[in-house]
Amino acid sequence: MTHRIINFSAGPAVLPLEILEEAQRELVDYQGAGLSVMEMSHRSPQYDAIHANAMASVRALMGIPDNYAVLFLQGGASLQFSMVPMNLMFPARKADYITTGAWSKKALQEACREGAARTAGSSEATGFDRIPAATELDLDGEADFLHFTSNNTIFGTQWQAEPDAGKVPIIADMSSDILSRPINVSRYGVIYAGAQKNLGPAGVTLVILRKDLLERVPASLPTMLSYRTHADKNSMYNTPPCWAIYMVGLACQWLERQGGLATMAKRNAQKAAKLYQVFDSGEFYRGTAQPASRSQMNVTFRLPSEELEARFLEATKEAGMTNLKGHRSVGGIRASIYNAMPPENVDTLVELMREFERVNG
Ligand code: PMP
């Protein structure tokens, strides 16, 4: 029997076993074509169908309106930190950024190379333990856009709803909570996400962009860095990451079979609540995020000492679990429980936490 470890990695993260097996079945002979998706011309009819199917599935799952382009790009979410301001920080050449963690700070840093990007709200003063309240935001009504990070992978915080910037388009880095719950896409100017947490394997970045914003894109941009190039060519200007896009298609079909995003949202809320309940019912584990800002994707916590944390990690390893160590910049423990993490595996972790507390608390 295949040995599968319980993988709490923050990304690349666990994928549904079903789609790994599906890919395995089709690996050397894709649906009778006699070759693998990895060996196929990206201009072949077989790949065309895979590409179109992945795009249509993302559109259907998220309810993306027709006035939005869906792009499959490369370079990770990190390249979007640059592409967003290079393409869209016009005409005012100024943008607002809400900094709620290391990734949003990096996004701001890149935007500062392109124009007058500024911090319009931050939770850095309290160690990024929360999402700022609407009343704390200092928004510029003339900014070209407002950027925020919907889920902070390292700090375990998540926006419960997107900020309201009036007529200023909002741009969200959804790398770590895309497809985890229904959202109203029409409230956004741009949504982007690296695939390797909730969407599929590393190698493809999803960008959802309101088409009227393409008018801002300067003609002087390098071809590959222009959203217009990829929108005009349906993400086929050059060779796309075919295999990763194929896997995104399989992941989306799996999500559809589960009942779509409303079902996932419910399941994700239940999984996270089980872990948070362990913190809230005792003194041993201390959640690092303020309760109102808690993430349903990355659950971060501390134990009474670093020595106990090391022993806890050892215990999880012995019980067949991996990747529970917090990000190297913050330490502690982090359980990433994206869509593909089965609820029963969260139960296994909860049981271990209770037992570890009973013995060491
Ligand atoms: N944004 C967020 C919220 C992330 O969690 C990450 C990666 N962990 C990134 C951006 C960077 O993504 P990539 O490695 O795809 O560039």
Boltz pocket constraint, residues with backbone or C-beta under 6 A from the ligand:
constraints:
  - pocket:
      binder: B
      contacts: [[A, 10], [A, 11], [A, 75], [A, 76], [A, 77], [A, 78], [A, 79], [A, 103], [A, 149], [A, 151], [A, 152], [A, 153], [A, 154], [A, 173], [A, 174], [A, 175], [A, 176], [A, 194], [A, 195]]
      max_distance: 6.0
